[in-house]
Amino acid sequence: MKAKFSRAWKGSKKPNKQRKYAANAPLHIKRKMLSSRLSKELTKKYSKRNITVRKGDKVKVVRGNFKNHSGTVEKVLTKLLRVYVEGVHRSKRDGSKAYYPIHPSNLIITELNLGDKKRQEILNKNKKTTGVKNE
């Protein structure tokens, strides 16, 4: 049987191959695909352009039907590459509300959830040093 996912894949211009790569990727690689841009203030502060989205982050939707909505991340679906944001609902036929799944590329992180020490290490690792080195 032919493997669905190739680690040797370098990239392709063809969208169908890009979609196939993303759909068949294992979870540890899909996790990296769940990254969103940081706001201008956070980019300056941490010298980092994007970071993976986590539950508790405050985000702003920049594309789609819910453009300019802000809220906290309620749930992250790694397998489906989707994020649920508080306040972004669609009404169902019976009148109840359901979360609307959003791709993380359509979000901007405005405030980070820094409850995890490992996440703080990731952010501080790339921080630019402003002082002069003491030798």
ZIRA-V583616 format. One record per pair of residues at least 24 apart in sequence whose C-alpha atoms are under 8 Angstrom apart, sorted by the first residue. I is the first residue (numbers start at 1). J is the second residue. D is the distance in Angstrom with one decimal. If there is no record, write none. Layout:
BEGIN
i = [I | I]
j = [J | J]
d = [D | D]
END
This chain:
BEGIN
i = [27 | 27 | 30 | 30 | 30 | 31 | 33 | 34 | 34 | 34 | 34 | 34 | 35 | 35 | 36 | 36 | 36 | 36 | 36 | 36 | 37 | 37 | 37 | 37 | 38 | 38 | 38 | 39 | 39 | 39 | 42 | 42 | 45 | 46 | 46 | 46 | 46 | 46 | 47 | 47 | 47 | 48 | 48 | 48 | 53 | 53 | 54 | 55 | 56 | 56 | 57 | 57 | 57 | 57 | 57 | 58 | 58 | 58 | 58 | 58 | 59 | 59 | 59 | 59 | 59 | 59 | 60 | 60 | 60 | 60 | 61 | 61 | 61 | 62 | 62 | 62 | 63 | 63 | 64]
j = [78 | 79 | 78 | 79 | 81 | 78 | 81 | 78 | 81 | 82 | 104 | 105 | 104 | 105 | 104 | 105 | 106 | 107 | 108 | 109 | 105 | 107 | 108 | 109 | 108 | 109 | 110 | 108 | 109 | 110 | 110 | 111 | 127 | 123 | 124 | 126 | 127 | 128 | 126 | 127 | 128 | 123 | 126 | 127 | 104 | 109 | 113 | 113 | 112 | 113 | 109 | 110 | 111 | 112 | 113 | 109 | 110 | 111 | 112 | 113 | 85 | 107 | 108 | 109 | 110 | 111 | 107 | 108 | 109 | 110 | 106 | 107 | 108 | 106 | 107 | 108 | 106 | 107 | 106]
d = [6.9 | 6.6 | 6.4 | 7.1 | 7.1 | 6.0 | 7.4 | 7.2 | 6.3 | 7.8 | 5.8 | 7.8 | 6.2 | 7.0 | 5.4 | 5.4 | 7.6 | 6.0 | 6.0 | 6.6 | 7.4 | 7.0 | 5.1 | 6.2 | 5.6 | 4.8 | 6.5 | 6.0 | 5.8 | 5.4 | 7.4 | 7.8 | 7.8 | 6.1 | 6.9 | 6.9 | 5.3 | 7.8 | 6.4 | 5.5 | 6.6 | 7.6 | 6.8 | 7.8 | 7.3 | 7.9 | 7.5 | 7.7 | 7.6 | 5.5 | 6.9 | 7.8 | 5.9 | 4.8 | 5.0 | 6.0 | 5.6 | 4.9 | 6.4 | 7.8 | 7.8 | 6.2 | 5.5 | 4.4 | 5.3 | 6.9 | 5.6 | 5.2 | 6.5 | 6.8 | 6.0 | 4.6 | 6.5 | 5.6 | 5.7 | 7.0 | 5.3 | 7.5 | 7.8]
END
